Amino acid sequence: MNDLLAFTIDAHGGLNRWREFSELEARVTIDGAIWKLKRQPGLLIDKQLNIDLRKERITITPFGGEGTFSTFGEGALAIETPGGATVERWSDPVASFANQTHETPWHRMHVAYFASEALWTYLTSPFLYTYPGFKSKEVEPWEENGEIWRRLEVTFPDYIRSHHKVQTTHFGPDGLMRRHDYVVDILGGATGANYPSDYRNVQGLMVPTRRRIYAYDANMHKVPEPLLVSLDFDRLGFR
């Protein structure tokens, strides 16, 4: 583990504490311009999340109607009932984004996939970067909001579905995440500057309860309008 990764892991509560838990529960409301563009506004308001911390698996409840929920794991996406019936299933959701443009309307399953792979990455970071197959290195620092942020470039292994294979996370002087940069492959390489904030100590682990995501320009500067995605978390608990 490199020096910056070790520093931020300690700042977020430490690897030993993280390993005491296997699941995270949370409520989330997700909004922003992207959902209007994709003609799916309001689909992710006030949802229950159940996140497996050991493998890439997440459920969003309710989703697809009252009494049903979405499940993403092992690369497949489904809408299911509490009784175990499958309402809809996509075995290869990534393939469904092929040849889309920014203006292509989304099906509810597109929303479920995009939200699922994003949320799992966001809510397991930075501990995720210590998992098998991840590679990371510190790159040149970045100045923003009157601070110098150290930056970690992370290469994701093939077994993890996320926005892009290489992503960069910025950390403040306190070791907490300030910004997370990536391009989104399924959105044709659209850029994302993701700002976590409003940290809360949840059972000994520091978790951001607010994220605001914008595009960034060729010089890596945030494009302040429009606000692409907003995420607000509450009722967080580890088990």
Backbone torsions as a table, in degrees:
resi	resn	phi	psi	omega
1	MET	NA	127.2	-178.9
2	ASN	-73.9	169.8	-172.9
3	ASP	-61.2	-43.7	-178.3
4	LEU	-67.6	-42.6	179.1
5	LEU	-62.9	-43.0	178.0
6	ALA	-61.5	-40.8	-180.0
7	PHE	-62.0	-46.5	-177.1
8	THR	-74.1	-33.6	176.1
9	ILE	-61.2	-44.0	177.4
10	ASP	-63.1	-41.6	-178.9
11	ALA	-63.3	-30.6	-179.3
12	HIS	-87.9	2.1	175.2
13	GLY	124.2	-12.0	175.0
14	GLY	94.4	148.0	-176.6
15	LEU	-67.8	-35.0	179.8
16	ASN	-63.1	-42.5	178.6
17	ARG	-65.5	-43.4	179.2
18	TRP	-57.2	-41.2	-175.8
19	ARG	-72.8	-8.8	175.6
20	GLU	-74.5	-15.1	-175.1
21	PHE	-116.1	154.5	178.3
22	SER	-125.4	-8.8	-176.8
23	GLU	-147.9	146.7	174.1
24	LEU	-123.0	132.5	172.9
25	GLU	-112.2	145.6	178.8
26	ALA	-161.8	157.0	166.1
27	ARG	-100.9	144.6	179.9
28	VAL	-143.7	144.7	167.6
29	THR	-121.1	124.9	-177.4
30	ILE	-119.7	128.8	-179.0
31	ASP	-142.3	-170.9	177.7
32	GLY	125.7	173.4	-171.7
33	ALA	-66.4	-30.0	-175.2
34	ILE	-61.3	-34.1	-175.7
35	TRP	-73.1	-31.4	174.8
36	LYS	-70.9	-41.4	178.2
37	LEU	-59.5	-39.5	-178.3
38	LYS	-89.1	6.0	175.6
39	ARG	61.5	37.4	176.6
40	GLN	-133.6	48.4	-178.7
41	PRO	-67.8	143.0	173.7
42	GLY	80.1	1.4	-174.6
43	LEU	-73.3	-19.6	-175.7
44	LEU	-118.8	32.1	178.3
45	ILE	-87.5	128.3	174.7
46	ASP	53.4	71.4	-179.8
47	LYS	-115.1	151.8	173.1
48	GLN	-94.7	130.3	177.6
49	LEU	-111.5	138.4	169.2
50	ASN	-127.3	117.5	-170.1
51	ILE	-120.4	124.8	173.0
52	ASP	-78.0	123.7	-176.7
53	LEU	-84.3	-11.8	-175.6
54	ARG	-98.3	-31.0	178.6
55	LYS	-139.0	161.1	-174.3
56	GLU	-76.5	90.4	178.5
57	ARG	-146.4	133.4	-177.7
58	ILE	-151.2	141.5	172.8
59	THR	-118.0	146.1	176.7
60	ILE	-123.4	123.0	-174.2
61	THR	-131.1	135.4	-13.5
62	PRO	-77.1	158.7	175.1
63	PHE	-152.2	133.1	179.6
64	GLY	84.2	8.3	-179.0
65	GLY	132.1	162.0	178.1
66	GLU	-64.4	133.4	178.1
67	GLY	87.5	-0.3	176.0
68	THR	-122.5	160.4	-179.1
69	PHE	-144.3	158.3	176.5
70	SER	-96.7	145.8	176.4
71	THR	-131.4	128.4	175.5
72	PHE	-121.9	126.9	177.8
73	GLY	-170.7	145.3	-179.9
74	GLU	54.9	34.5	175.6
75	GLY	82.6	-7.6	-177.4
76	ALA	-107.1	153.1	-177.7
77	LEU	-127.5	137.3	179.8
78	ALA	-145.3	153.7	166.3
79	ILE	-108.2	126.8	-172.5
80	GLU	-130.1	165.9	173.8
81	THR	-104.3	159.2	177.5
82	PRO	-56.9	-25.7	179.1
83	GLY	-79.8	-2.9	177.3
84	GLY	97.8	1.8	178.6
85	ALA	-78.2	142.9	177.9
86	THR	-95.7	120.6	178.6
87	VAL	-83.8	-40.3	-178.8
88	GLU	-156.6	144.3	-179.0
89	ARG	-145.5	133.6	172.9
90	TRP	-118.3	115.5	-178.7
91	SER	-76.9	-23.1	179.1
92	ASP	-137.0	74.3	-175.5
93	PRO	-62.7	-29.4	-179.0
94	VAL	-60.3	-37.9	-178.6
95	ALA	-62.2	-24.1	-177.6
96	SER	-71.9	-13.1	179.6
97	PHE	-90.8	-4.3	-177.2
98	ALA	-60.7	137.2	175.9
99	ASN	67.5	13.0	174.8
100	GLN	-77.9	152.8	170.2
101	THR	-107.2	175.2	178.8
102	HIS	-60.2	-28.6	-176.1
103	GLU	-92.7	-2.8	-178.8
104	THR	-63.2	122.5	177.5
105	PRO	-63.0	147.9	179.6
106	TRP	-101.2	147.4	165.7
107	HIS	-79.0	160.4	178.8
108	ARG	-59.3	-28.8	179.5
109	MET	-71.2	-31.3	173.2
110	HIS	-61.5	-43.4	178.9
111	VAL	-61.6	-46.0	-178.3
112	ALA	-61.4	-42.0	-180.0
113	TYR	-66.6	-50.2	-178.6
114	PHE	-57.9	-46.3	-179.8
115	ALA	-65.2	-39.8	-175.3
116	SER	-67.0	-50.5	-178.7
117	GLU	-68.2	-31.7	177.8
118	ALA	-68.8	-50.9	-176.7
119	LEU	-62.3	-39.2	-179.6
120	TRP	-63.8	-42.4	177.0
121	THR	-63.2	-48.5	-175.6
122	TYR	-61.5	-44.6	-171.1
123	LEU	-83.6	-8.7	173.7
124	THR	-104.0	-8.3	178.8
125	SER	-79.0	146.9	2.6
126	PRO	-88.8	-1.7	-178.4
127	PHE	-59.1	-31.1	178.3
128	LEU	-52.5	-34.2	-174.3
129	TYR	-68.9	-9.6	176.9
130	THR	-94.5	-3.4	-175.6
131	TYR	-72.9	159.1	-177.8
132	PRO	-55.4	135.5	175.7
133	GLY	92.3	-14.7	178.0
134	PHE	-77.7	142.2	175.3
135	LYS	-125.7	139.3	-178.9
136	SER	-144.2	153.0	176.0
137	LYS	-150.2	147.1	176.3
138	GLU	-78.7	134.6	177.6
139	VAL	-117.6	-177.7	-173.3
140	GLU	-57.9	144.5	-177.9
141	PRO	-70.7	170.6	-176.8
142	TRP	-134.5	138.7	178.2
143	GLU	-105.8	126.4	179.0
144	GLU	-160.6	145.9	178.0
145	ASN	54.4	35.1	176.7
146	GLY	74.1	13.4	179.9
147	GLU	-126.4	158.9	169.1
148	ILE	-100.4	120.6	-178.4
149	TRP	-106.0	126.4	172.4
150	ARG	-76.0	146.0	-173.0
151	ARG	-124.7	137.5	179.8
152	LEU	-116.4	118.6	175.2
153	GLU	-89.9	123.7	-173.2
154	VAL	-118.7	130.1	174.2
155	THR	-104.0	122.1	-176.5
156	PHE	-84.4	144.0	174.2
157	PRO	-74.4	162.7	-176.0
158	ASP	-65.2	-23.5	-175.6
159	TYR	-78.7	-6.8	178.1
160	ILE	-103.0	129.1	173.3
161	ARG	-90.9	122.5	179.1
162	SER	-150.8	-175.2	-175.0
163	HIS	-60.1	-43.4	-174.8
164	HIS	-158.5	158.2	-175.8
165	LYS	-68.6	-33.2	179.9
166	VAL	-118.0	125.4	-178.6
167	GLN	-134.8	157.7	-177.6
168	THR	-128.2	128.8	178.4
169	THR	-114.7	135.7	179.9
170	HIS	-101.7	141.2	-179.1
171	PHE	-127.2	136.9	178.7
172	GLY	-77.2	178.6	179.2
173	PRO	-59.3	-23.9	178.2
174	ASP	-85.7	-1.2	178.9
175	GLY	87.5	-3.6	-179.5
176	LEU	-86.4	152.9	-179.2
177	MET	-65.8	135.7	176.3
178	ARG	-112.9	-33.0	-175.6
179	ARG	-157.6	146.6	-178.6
180	HIS	-134.2	116.4	-175.2
181	ASP	-107.0	143.3	177.6
182	TYR	-164.8	169.9	162.2
183	VAL	-111.5	155.9	-176.9
184	VAL	-109.3	108.0	-175.6
185	ASP	-58.4	-42.8	-175.5
186	ILE	-75.2	-6.6	173.9
187	LEU	-109.3	27.9	176.0
188	GLY	69.6	25.7	179.3
189	GLY	84.3	19.3	175.0
190	ALA	-59.8	144.2	-175.9
191	THR	-89.0	153.0	177.0
192	GLY	-139.4	124.1	170.8
193	ALA	-111.2	106.0	-169.5
194	ASN	-104.0	118.0	-174.9
195	TYR	-107.5	103.7	174.8
196	PRO	-81.7	144.5	179.7
197	SER	-158.4	-174.3	178.3
198	ASP	52.5	58.1	-178.5
199	TYR	-67.9	146.2	176.5
200	ARG	-132.7	138.0	174.2
201	ASN	-79.9	110.6	-179.6
202	VAL	-112.8	101.4	177.2
203	GLN	56.4	39.1	176.2
204	GLY	90.9	1.5	178.4
205	LEU	-119.3	137.7	-178.6
206	MET	-88.0	121.1	-174.5
207	VAL	-128.1	127.8	175.0
208	PRO	-73.7	135.4	-178.2
209	THR	-104.0	3.9	-178.7
210	ARG	-144.3	135.4	173.5
211	ARG	-136.7	138.6	176.2
212	ARG	-129.0	128.2	-171.8
213	ILE	-120.1	129.3	-179.4
214	TYR	-127.4	166.9	167.8
215	ALA	-76.7	163.5	169.3
216	TYR	-128.2	154.6	-174.6
217	ASP	-91.7	-172.2	-176.3
218	ALA	-63.8	-21.9	178.0
219	ASN	-96.4	11.6	178.2
220	MET	71.7	15.4	178.3
221	HIS	-88.1	141.3	179.3
222	LYS	-60.7	136.1	172.0
223	VAL	-95.6	107.3	-167.6
224	PRO	-69.3	-19.9	178.8
225	GLU	-133.2	136.0	-0.5
226	PRO	-85.9	165.2	168.5
227	LEU	-75.0	111.5	-173.7
228	LEU	-72.8	-48.2	-177.5
229	VAL	-143.1	136.1	170.8
230	SER	-118.6	138.7	177.5
231	LEU	-131.1	127.2	178.0
232	ASP	-127.7	122.1	-174.6
233	PHE	-109.0	148.6	177.4
234	ASP	-152.3	169.0	177.3
235	ARG	51.0	48.4	179.7
236	LEU	-81.7	140.2	177.3
237	GLY	-158.0	137.5	177.6
238	PHE	-99.1	149.4	175.9
239	ARG	-135.1	NA	NA
